[in-house]
Amino acid sequence: MYVCICNAFTCRDVRRVKSQGVSKSRQVYKKLGCRMQCGKCLETIDNVLKEEQSKESFANKSVDFNNLSPINI
């Protein structure tokens, strides 16, 4: 999905630069060799960067199924 129409970059591009150490939306532009123009994509870029962080932290957590409480229905 396109994130920035002005610079024609996608979610995939944002995730790629995230894997290269980018953590802020303004760094995304620099890493992709472009500049922010209208700014409407900033929120979406931030959401994609946070989404990736959430997935990584979730993937690194382990669950101890022995300590889960039963559900009463």
Distance bins in CASP14 RR format, pairs under 12 A and 6 or more apart:
PFRMAT RR
TARGET T0000
AUTHOR 0000-0000-0000
RMODE 2
METHOD distances of the structure
MODEL  1
1 9 0 0 0 0 0 1 0 0 0 0 0
1 10 1 0 0 1 0 0 0 0 0 0 0
1 11 1 0 1 0 0 0 0 0 0 0 0
1 12 0 0 0 0 1 0 0 0 0 0 0
1 13 0 0 0 0 0 1 0 0 0 0 0
1 14 0 0 0 0 0 1 0 0 0 0 0
1 15 0 0 0 0 0 1 0 0 0 0 0
1 41 0 0 0 0 0 1 0 0 0 0 0
1 44 0 0 0 0 1 0 0 0 0 0 0
1 47 0 0 0 0 0 1 0 0 0 0 0
1 48 0 0 0 0 1 0 0 0 0 0 0
2 8 1 0 0 1 0 0 0 0 0 0 0
2 9 1 0 0 1 0 0 0 0 0 0 0
2 10 1 0 1 0 0 0 0 0 0 0 0
2 11 0 0 0 0 1 0 0 0 0 0 0
2 12 0 0 0 0 0 1 0 0 0 0 0
2 13 0 0 0 0 1 0 0 0 0 0 0
2 14 0 0 0 0 0 1 0 0 0 0 0
2 40 0 0 0 0 0 1 0 0 0 0 0
2 41 0 0 0 0 1 0 0 0 0 0 0
2 44 0 0 0 0 1 0 0 0 0 0 0
2 45 0 0 0 0 0 1 0 0 0 0 0
2 48 0 0 0 0 0 1 0 0 0 0 0
3 9 1 0 1 0 0 0 0 0 0 0 0
3 10 1 0 1 0 0 0 0 0 0 0 0
3 11 1 0 1 0 0 0 0 0 0 0 0
3 12 0 0 0 0 1 0 0 0 0 0 0
3 13 1 0 0 1 0 0 0 0 0 0 0
3 14 1 0 1 0 0 0 0 0 0 0 0
3 15 0 0 0 0 0 1 0 0 0 0 0
3 16 0 0 0 0 0 1 0 0 0 0 0
3 17 0 0 0 0 0 1 0 0 0 0 0
3 18 0 0 0 0 0 1 0 0 0 0 0
3 25 0 0 0 0 1 0 0 0 0 0 0
3 28 0 0 0 0 1 0 0 0 0 0 0
3 29 0 0 0 0 0 1 0 0 0 0 0
3 32 0 0 0 0 0 1 0 0 0 0 0
3 34 0 0 0 0 0 1 0 0 0 0 0
3 36 0 0 0 0 0 1 0 0 0 0 0
3 39 0 0 0 0 0 1 0 0 0 0 0
3 40 0 0 0 0 1 0 0 0 0 0 0
3 41 1 0 1 0 0 0 0 0 0 0 0
3 42 0 0 0 0 1 0 0 0 0 0 0
3 43 0 0 0 0 0 1 0 0 0 0 0
3 44 1 0 1 0 0 0 0 0 0 0 0
3 45 1 0 1 0 0 0 0 0 0 0 0
3 46 0 0 0 0 0 1 0 0 0 0 0
3 47 0 0 0 0 1 0 0 0 0 0 0
3 48 1 0 0 1 0 0 0 0 0 0 0
3 49 0 0 0 0 0 1 0 0 0 0 0
3 51 0 0 0 0 0 1 0 0 0 0 0
4 10 0 0 0 0 1 0 0 0 0 0 0
4 11 0 0 0 0 0 1 0 0 0 0 0
4 13 0 0 0 0 1 0 0 0 0 0 0
4 14 0 0 0 0 1 0 0 0 0 0 0
4 25 0 0 0 0 1 0 0 0 0 0 0
4 28 0 0 0 0 1 0 0 0 0 0 0
4 29 0 0 0 0 1 0 0 0 0 0 0
4 32 0 0 0 0 1 0 0 0 0 0 0
4 33 0 0 0 0 0 1 0 0 0 0 0
4 34 1 0 0 1 0 0 0 0 0 0 0
4 35 0 0 0 0 0 1 0 0 0 0 0
4 36 0 0 0 0 1 0 0 0 0 0 0
4 37 0 0 0 0 1 0 0 0 0 0 0
4 38 0 0 0 0 1 0 0 0 0 0 0
4 39 0 0 0 0 1 0 0 0 0 0 0
4 40 0 0 0 0 1 0 0 0 0 0 0
4 41 1 0 1 0 0 0 0 0 0 0 0
4 42 0 0 0 0 1 0 0 0 0 0 0
4 43 0 0 0 0 0 1 0 0 0 0 0
4 44 0 0 0 0 1 0 0 0 0 0 0
4 45 1 0 0 1 0 0 0 0 0 0 0
4 48 0 0 0 0 0 1 0 0 0 0 0
5 34 0 0 0 0 0 1 0 0 0 0 0
5 37 0 0 0 0 1 0 0 0 0 0 0
5 38 0 0 0 0 1 0 0 0 0 0 0
5 39 0 0 0 0 0 1 0 0 0 0 0
5 40 0 0 0 0 1 0 0 0 0 0 0
5 41 1 0 0 1 0 0 0 0 0 0 0
5 44 0 0 0 0 0 1 0 0 0 0 0
6 29 0 0 0 0 0 1 0 0 0 0 0
6 32 0 0 0 0 0 1 0 0 0 0 0
6 34 0 0 0 0 1 0 0 0 0 0 0
6 35 0 0 0 0 1 0 0 0 0 0 0
6 36 0 0 0 0 1 0 0 0 0 0 0
6 37 1 0 1 0 0 0 0 0 0 0 0
6 38 1 0 1 0 0 0 0 0 0 0 0
6 39 1 0 0 1 0 0 0 0 0 0 0
6 40 0 0 0 0 1 0 0 0 0 0 0
6 41 1 0 0 1 0 0 0 0 0 0 0
6 42 0 0 0 0 0 1 0 0 0 0 0
7 13 0 0 0 0 1 0 0 0 0 0 0
7 14 0 0 0 0 0 1 0 0 0 0 0
7 28 0 0 0 0 1 0 0 0 0 0 0
7 29 1 0 0 1 0 0 0 0 0 0 0
7 30 0 0 0 0 0 1 0 0 0 0 0
7 31 0 0 0 0 0 1 0 0 0 0 0
7 32 1 0 0 1 0 0 0 0 0 0 0
7 33 0 0 0 0 1 0 0 0 0 0 0
7 34 1 0 1 0 0 0 0 0 0 0 0
7 35 1 0 0 1 0 0 0 0 0 0 0
7 36 0 0 0 0 1 0 0 0 0 0 0
7 37 1 0 0 1 0 0 0 0 0 0 0
7 38 0 0 0 0 1 0 0 0 0 0 0
7 39 0 0 0 0 0 1 0 0 0 0 0
7 40 0 0 0 0 0 1 0 0 0 0 0
7 41 0 0 0 0 1 0 0 0 0 0 0
7 45 0 0 0 0 0 1 0 0 0 0 0
8 32 0 0 0 0 1 0 0 0 0 0 0
8 33 0 0 0 0 0 1 0 0 0 0 0
8 34 0 0 0 0 1 0 0 0 0 0 0
8 37 0 0 0 0 0 1 0 0 0 0 0
8 41 0 0 0 0 0 1 0 0 0 0 0
9 15 0 0 0 0 0 1 0 0 0 0 0
9 16 0 0 0 0 1 0 0 0 0 0 0
9 17 0 0 0 0 1 0 0 0 0 0 0
9 25 0 0 0 0 0 1 0 0 0 0 0
9 28 1 0 0 1 0 0 0 0 0 0 0
9 29 0 0 0 0 1 0 0 0 0 0 0
9 31 0 0 0 0 0 1 0 0 0 0 0
9 32 1 0 1 0 0 0 0 0 0 0 0
9 33 0 0 0 0 1 0 0 0 0 0 0
9 34 1 0 0 1 0 0 0 0 0 0 0
9 35 0 0 0 0 0 1 0 0 0 0 0
9 36 0 0 0 0 0 1 0 0 0 0 0
9 37 0 0 0 0 0 1 0 0 0 0 0
9 41 0 0 0 0 1 0 0 0 0 0 0
9 44 0 0 0 0 0 1 0 0 0 0 0
9 45 0 0 0 0 1 0 0 0 0 0 0
9 48 0 0 0 0 0 1 0 0 0 0 0
10 16 0 0 0 0 1 0 0 0 0 0 0
10 17 0 0 0 0 0 1 0 0 0 0 0
10 28 0 0 0 0 0 1 0 0 0 0 0
10 32 0 0 0 0 0 1 0 0 0 0 0
10 41 0 0 0 0 0 1 0 0 0 0 0
10 44 0 0 0 0 0 1 0 0 0 0 0
10 45 0 0 0 0 0 1 0 0 0 0 0
10 48 0 0 0 0 1 0 0 0 0 0 0
11 17 0 0 0 0 0 1 0 0 0 0 0
11 18 0 0 0 0 0 1 0 0 0 0 0
11 28 0 0 0 0 0 1 0 0 0 0 0
11 41 0 0 0 0 0 1 0 0 0 0 0
11 44 0 0 0 0 1 0 0 0 0 0 0
11 45 0 0 0 0 1 0 0 0 0 0 0
11 47 0 0 0 0 1 0 0 0 0 0 0
11 48 1 0 1 0 0 0 0 0 0 0 0
11 49 0 0 0 0 0 1 0 0 0 0 0
11 51 0 0 0 0 1 0 0 0 0 0 0
11 52 0 0 0 0 1 0 0 0 0 0 0
12 18 0 0 0 0 0 1 0 0 0 0 0
12 19 0 0 0 0 0 1 0 0 0 0 0
12 32 0 0 0 0 0 1 0 0 0 0 0
12 48 0 0 0 0 1 0 0 0 0 0 0
12 52 0 0 0 0 0 1 0 0 0 0 0
13 19 0 0 0 0 0 1 0 0 0 0 0
13 20 0 0 0 0 0 1 0 0 0 0 0
13 22 0 0 0 0 0 1 0 0 0 0 0
13 28 1 0 0 1 0 0 0 0 0 0 0
13 29 0 0 0 0 0 1 0 0 0 0 0
13 31 0 0 0 0 1 0 0 0 0 0 0
13 32 1 0 0 1 0 0 0 0 0 0 0
13 33 0 0 0 0 0 1 0 0 0 0 0
13 34 0 0 0 0 0 1 0 0 0 0 0
13 41 0 0 0 0 0 1 0 0 0 0 0
13 45 0 0 0 0 1 0 0 0 0 0 0
13 48 0 0 0 0 1 0 0 0 0 0 0
13 49 0 0 0 0 0 1 0 0 0 0 0
14 20 0 0 0 0 0 1 0 0 0 0 0
14 21 0 0 0 0 0 1 0 0 0 0 0
14 22 0 0 0 0 1 0 0 0 0 0 0
14 23 0 0 0 0 0 1 0 0 0 0 0
14 24 0 0 0 0 0 1 0 0 0 0 0
14 25 0 0 0 0 1 0 0 0 0 0 0
14 27 0 0 0 0 0 1 0 0 0 0 0
14 28 1 0 1 0 0 0 0 0 0 0 0
14 29 0 0 0 0 0 1 0 0 0 0 0
14 31 0 0 0 0 1 0 0 0 0 0 0
14 32 0 0 0 0 1 0 0 0 0 0 0
14 41 0 0 0 0 1 0 0 0 0 0 0
14 42 0 0 0 0 0 1 0 0 0 0 0
14 44 0 0 0 0 1 0 0 0 0 0 0
14 45 1 0 1 0 0 0 0 0 0 0 0
14 46 0 0 0 0 1 0 0 0 0 0 0
14 47 0 0 0 0 1 0 0 0 0 0 0
14 48 1 0 1 0 0 0 0 0 0 0 0
14 49 1 0 0 1 0 0 0 0 0 0 0
14 50 0 0 0 0 0 1 0 0 0 0 0
14 51 0 0 0 0 1 0 0 0 0 0 0
14 52 0 0 0 0 1 0 0 0 0 0 0
15 21 0 0 0 0 0 1 0 0 0 0 0
15 22 0 0 0 0 1 0 0 0 0 0 0
15 28 0 0 0 0 0 1 0 0 0 0 0
15 31 0 0 0 0 0 1 0 0 0 0 0
15 32 0 0 0 0 0 1 0 0 0 0 0
15 45 0 0 0 0 0 1 0 0 0 0 0
15 47 0 0 0 0 0 1 0 0 0 0 0
15 48 1 0 0 1 0 0 0 0 0 0 0
15 49 0 0 0 0 1 0 0 0 0 0 0
15 50 0 0 0 0 0 1 0 0 0 0 0
15 51 0 0 0 0 1 0 0 0 0 0 0
15 52 1 0 1 0 0 0 0 0 0 0 0
15 53 0 0 0 0 0 1 0 0 0 0 0
15 55 0 0 0 0 1 0 0 0 0 0 0
15 56 0 0 0 0 0 1 0 0 0 0 0
16 22 0 0 0 0 1 0 0 0 0 0 0
16 28 0 0 0 0 1 0 0 0 0 0 0
16 31 0 0 0 0 1 0 0 0 0 0 0
16 32 0 0 0 0 1 0 0 0 0 0 0
16 48 0 0 0 0 0 1 0 0 0 0 0
16 49 0 0 0 0 0 1 0 0 0 0 0
16 52 0 0 0 0 0 1 0 0 0 0 0
17 23 0 0 0 0 1 0 0 0 0 0 0
17 24 0 0 0 0 0 1 0 0 0 0 0
17 25 0 0 0 0 0 1 0 0 0 0 0
17 26 0 0 0 0 0 1 0 0 0 0 0
17 27 1 0 0 1 0 0 0 0 0 0 0
17 28 1 0 1 0 0 0 0 0 0 0 0
17 29 0 0 0 0 1 0 0 0 0 0 0
17 30 0 0 0 0 1 0 0 0 0 0 0
17 31 1 0 1 0 0 0 0 0 0 0 0
17 32 1 0 0 1 0 0 0 0 0 0 0
17 33 0 0 0 0 1 0 0 0 0 0 0
17 34 0 0 0 0 0 1 0 0 0 0 0
17 45 0 0 0 0 1 0 0 0 0 0 0
17 48 0 0 0 0 0 1 0 0 0 0 0
17 49 0 0 0 0 1 0 0 0 0 0 0
17 52 0 0 0 0 0 1 0 0 0 0 0
18 24 0 0 0 0 0 1 0 0 0 0 0
18 25 0 0 0 0 0 1 0 0 0 0 0
18 27 0 0 0 0 1 0 0 0 0 0 0
18 28 0 0 0 0 1 0 0 0 0 0 0
18 31 0 0 0 0 1 0 0 0 0 0 0
18 32 0 0 0 0 0 1 0 0 0 0 0
18 45 0 0 0 0 1 0 0 0 0 0 0
18 46 0 0 0 0 0 1 0 0 0 0 0
18 47 0 0 0 0 0 1 0 0 0 0 0
18 48 1 0 0 1 0 0 0 0 0 0 0
18 49 1 0 1 0 0 0 0 0 0 0 0
18 50 0 0 0 0 0 1 0 0 0 0 0
18 51 0 0 0 0 1 0 0 0 0 0 0
18 52 1 0 1 0 0 0 0 0 0 0 0
18 53 0 0 0 0 1 0 0 0 0 0 0
18 55 0 0 0 0 0 1 0 0 0 0 0
18 56 0 0 0 0 1 0 0 0 0 0 0
19 31 0 0 0 0 0 1 0 0 0 0 0
19 49 0 0 0 0 0 1 0 0 0 0 0
19 52 0 0 0 0 1 0 0 0 0 0 0
19 53 0 0 0 0 0 1 0 0 0 0 0
19 55 0 0 0 0 0 1 0 0 0 0 0
19 56 0 0 0 0 1 0 0 0 0 0 0
20 27 0 0 0 0 1 0 0 0 0 0 0
20 28 0 0 0 0 0 1 0 0 0 0 0
20 30 0 0 0 0 0 1 0 0 0 0 0
20 31 1 0 0 1 0 0 0 0 0 0 0
20 32 0 0 0 0 0 1 0 0 0 0 0
20 52 0 0 0 0 0 1 0 0 0 0 0
21 27 0 0 0 0 1 0 0 0 0 0 0
21 28 0 0 0 0 0 1 0 0 0 0 0
21 30 0 0 0 0 0 1 0 0 0 0 0
21 31 0 0 0 0 1 0 0 0 0 0 0
21 49 0 0 0 0 0 1 0 0 0 0 0
21 52 0 0 0 0 0 1 0 0 0 0 0
21 53 0 0 0 0 0 1 0 0 0 0 0
21 56 0 0 0 0 0 1 0 0 0 0 0
22 28 1 0 1 0 0 0 0 0 0 0 0
22 29 0 0 0 0 1 0 0 0 0 0 0
22 30 0 0 0 0 1 0 0 0 0 0 0
22 31 1 0 1 0 0 0 0 0 0 0 0
22 32 0 0 0 0 1 0 0 0 0 0 0
22 33 0 0 0 0 0 1 0 0 0 0 0
22 45 0 0 0 0 1 0 0 0 0 0 0
22 46 0 0 0 0 0 1 0 0 0 0 0
22 48 0 0 0 0 0 1 0 0 0 0 0
22 49 1 0 0 1 0 0 0 0 0 0 0
22 52 0 0 0 0 0 1 0 0 0 0 0
22 53 0 0 0 0 0 1 0 0 0 0 0
23 31 0 0 0 0 0 1 0 0 0 0 0
23 45 0 0 0 0 0 1 0 0 0 0 0
23 46 0 0 0 0 0 1 0 0 0 0 0
23 48 0 0 0 0 0 1 0 0 0 0 0
23 49 1 0 0 1 0 0 0 0 0 0 0
23 50 0 0 0 0 1 0 0 0 0 0 0
23 52 0 0 0 0 1 0 0 0 0 0 0
23 53 0 0 0 0 1 0 0 0 0 0 0
23 56 0 0 0 0 0 1 0 0 0 0 0
24 30 0 0 0 0 1 0 0 0 0 0 0
24 31 0 0 0 0 0 1 0 0 0 0 0
24 36 0 0 0 0 0 1 0 0 0 0 0
24 42 0 0 0 0 0 1 0 0 0 0 0
24 45 0 0 0 0 1 0 0 0 0 0 0
24 46 0 0 0 0 1 0 0 0 0 0 0
24 49 1 0 0 1 0 0 0 0 0 0 0
24 50 0 0 0 0 0 1 0 0 0 0 0
24 53 0 0 0 0 0 1 0 0 0 0 0
25 31 0 0 0 0 0 1 0 0 0 0 0
25 32 0 0 0 0 0 1 0 0 0 0 0
25 36 0 0 0 0 1 0 0 0 0 0 0
25 39 0 0 0 0 1 0 0 0 0 0 0
25 40 0 0 0 0 0 1 0 0 0 0 0
25 41 0 0 0 0 1 0 0 0 0 0 0
25 42 1 0 1 0 0 0 0 0 0 0 0
25 43 0 0 0 0 1 0 0 0 0 0 0
25 44 0 0 0 0 1 0 0 0 0 0 0
25 45 1 0 1 0 0 0 0 0 0 0 0
25 46 1 0 1 0 0 0 0 0 0 0 0
25 47 0 0 0 0 1 0 0 0 0 0 0
25 48 0 0 0 0 1 0 0 0 0 0 0
25 49 1 0 0 1 0 0 0 0 0 0 0
25 50 0 0 0 0 0 1 0 0 0 0 0
26 32 0 0 0 0 0 1 0 0 0 0 0
26 34 0 0 0 0 0 1 0 0 0 0 0
26 35 0 0 0 0 1 0 0 0 0 0 0
26 36 1 0 0 1 0 0 0 0 0 0 0
26 39 0 0 0 0 0 1 0 0 0 0 0
26 41 0 0 0 0 0 1 0 0 0 0 0
26 42 0 0 0 0 1 0 0 0 0 0 0
26 45 0 0 0 0 1 0 0 0 0 0 0
26 46 0 0 0 0 0 1 0 0 0 0 0
26 49 0 0 0 0 0 1 0 0 0 0 0
27 33 0 0 0 0 0 1 0 0 0 0 0
27 34 0 0 0 0 0 1 0 0 0 0 0
27 36 0 0 0 0 0 1 0 0 0 0 0
27 42 0 0 0 0 0 1 0 0 0 0 0
27 45 0 0 0 0 1 0 0 0 0 0 0
27 46 0 0 0 0 0 1 0 0 0 0 0
27 49 0 0 0 0 1 0 0 0 0 0 0
28 34 0 0 0 0 1 0 0 0 0 0 0
28 35 0 0 0 0 0 1 0 0 0 0 0
28 36 0 0 0 0 1 0 0 0 0 0 0
28 39 0 0 0 0 0 1 0 0 0 0 0
28 41 0 0 0 0 1 0 0 0 0 0 0
28 42 0 0 0 0 1 0 0 0 0 0 0
28 44 0 0 0 0 0 1 0 0 0 0 0
28 45 1 0 1 0 0 0 0 0 0 0 0
28 46 0 0 0 0 1 0 0 0 0 0 0
28 48 0 0 0 0 1 0 0 0 0 0 0
28 49 1 0 0 1 0 0 0 0 0 0 0
28 52 0 0 0 0 0 1 0 0 0 0 0
29 35 1 0 1 0 0 0 0 0 0 0 0
29 36 1 0 1 0 0 0 0 0 0 0 0
29 37 0 0 0 0 1 0 0 0 0 0 0
29 39 0 0 0 0 1 0 0 0 0 0 0
29 41 0 0 0 0 1 0 0 0 0 0 0
29 42 0 0 0 0 1 0 0 0 0 0 0
29 45 0 0 0 0 1 0 0 0 0 0 0
30 36 0 0 0 0 1 0 0 0 0 0 0
31 45 0 0 0 0 0 1 0 0 0 0 0
31 49 0 0 0 0 0 1 0 0 0 0 0
32 41 0 0 0 0 0 1 0 0 0 0 0
32 45 0 0 0 0 0 1 0 0 0 0 0
34 41 0 0 0 0 0 1 0 0 0 0 0
34 45 0 0 0 0 0 1 0 0 0 0 0
36 42 1 0 0 1 0 0 0 0 0 0 0
36 45 0 0 0 0 1 0 0 0 0 0 0
39 45 0 0 0 0 1 0 0 0 0 0 0
39 46 0 0 0 0 0 1 0 0 0 0 0
41 47 0 0 0 0 0 1 0 0 0 0 0
41 48 0 0 0 0 1 0 0 0 0 0 0
41 49 0 0 0 0 0 1 0 0 0 0 0
42 48 0 0 0 0 0 1 0 0 0 0 0
42 49 0 0 0 0 0 1 0 0 0 0 0
43 49 0 0 0 0 0 1 0 0 0 0 0
43 50 0 0 0 0 0 1 0 0 0 0 0
44 50 0 0 0 0 0 1 0 0 0 0 0
44 51 0 0 0 0 0 1 0 0 0 0 0
45 51 0 0 0 0 0 1 0 0 0 0 0
45 52 0 0 0 0 0 1 0 0 0 0 0
46 52 0 0 0 0 0 1 0 0 0 0 0
46 53 0 0 0 0 0 1 0 0 0 0 0
47 53 0 0 0 0 0 1 0 0 0 0 0
47 54 0 0 0 0 0 1 0 0 0 0 0
48 54 0 0 0 0 0 1 0 0 0 0 0
48 55 0 0 0 0 0 1 0 0 0 0 0
49 55 0 0 0 0 0 1 0 0 0 0 0
49 56 0 0 0 0 0 1 0 0 0 0 0
50 56 0 0 0 0 0 1 0 0 0 0 0
50 57 0 0 0 0 0 1 0 0 0 0 0
51 57 0 0 0 0 0 1 0 0 0 0 0
51 58 0 0 0 0 0 1 0 0 0 0 0
52 58 0 0 0 0 0 1 0 0 0 0 0
52 59 0 0 0 0 0 1 0 0 0 0 0
53 59 0 0 0 0 0 1 0 0 0 0 0
53 60 0 0 0 0 0 1 0 0 0 0 0
54 60 0 0 0 0 0 1 0 0 0 0 0
54 61 0 0 0 0 0 1 0 0 0 0 0
55 61 0 0 0 0 0 1 0 0 0 0 0
END
